[in-house]
Amino acid sequence: MLNYFSNAPLALLLQGLSNIDTASRLGLSPIHVSLLVSQLEEKLGANNKAELLKMAKDLEIDFQNPDTYVTAY
């Protein structure tokens, strides 16, 4: 199960934001977002970011409103 800390970056990345834009939106550094992506790839068994995002879509988590996740930070 993914937590809020994982959901927020995934939600924004699924909307097409870059790591830099995602970091800015969440108040994190771009390196931190890259690290989160790498950790999620490992956790879910994805080989790259594109595969990770496809897997995230398949999880059927409601990513439509990522701002609800941002408040968890």
C-alpha positions in Angstrom: 0.0 0.0 0.0 1.3 3.4 -0.9 1.1 6.2 1.7 0.3 9.9 1.2 4.0 10.7 0.9 4.1 8.4 -2.2 0.7 9.4 -3.5 1.3 13.1 -3.9 4.3 12.9 -6.2 2.7 10.1 -8.2 -0.5 12.1 -8.6 1.4 15.1 -9.9 3.6 13.1 -12.2 0.6 11.3 -13.6 -0.8 14.7 -14.5 2.3 15.3 -16.6 4.3 17.5 -14.3 8.1 17.1 -14.4 10.1 16.2 -11.3 11.0 19.9 -11.0 7.4 21.1 -11.1 6.3 18.3 -8.8 9.1 19.3 -6.3 8.1 22.9 -6.5 4.4 22.1 -5.9 5.2 19.9 -2.9 7.9 22.1 -1.4 10.6 19.5 -2.0 13.8 19.5 -3.9 13.9 18.0 -7.4 16.5 15.5 -6.1 14.1 14.4 -3.4 11.4 13.8 -6.0 13.9 11.8 -8.1 14.8 9.8 -5.0 11.1 9.1 -4.2 10.5 7.9 -7.8 13.5 5.6 -7.6 12.3 4.2 -4.3 8.8 3.7 -5.7 10.2 2.0 -8.8 12.0 -0.5 -6.5 9.0 -1.0 -4.3 6.7 -1.7 -7.2 9.2 -3.5 -9.3 9.2 -1.0 -12.1 12.2 -0.7 -14.5 11.7 3.0 -15.2 9.6 6.0 -14.5 7.2 5.3 -17.4 6.6 1.8 -16.1 6.1 3.2 -12.6 3.4 5.6 -13.8 1.6 2.9 -15.7 1.6 0.7 -12.6 0.3 3.7 -10.6 -2.6 4.1 -13.0 -3.3 0.4 -12.6 -3.5 0.7 -8.8 -6.8 2.6 -9.3 -6.0 5.1 -6.6 -7.9 8.4 -7.0 -5.2 10.7 -8.3 -7.6 13.3 -9.6 -7.1 15.7 -6.7 -3.5 15.6 -5.7 -4.0 18.7 -3.5 -5.7 16.5 -1.0 -2.4 14.7 -0.6 -0.3 17.8 -0.3 -1.9 18.6 3.1 -0.4 15.4 4.5 3.1 16.9 4.2 
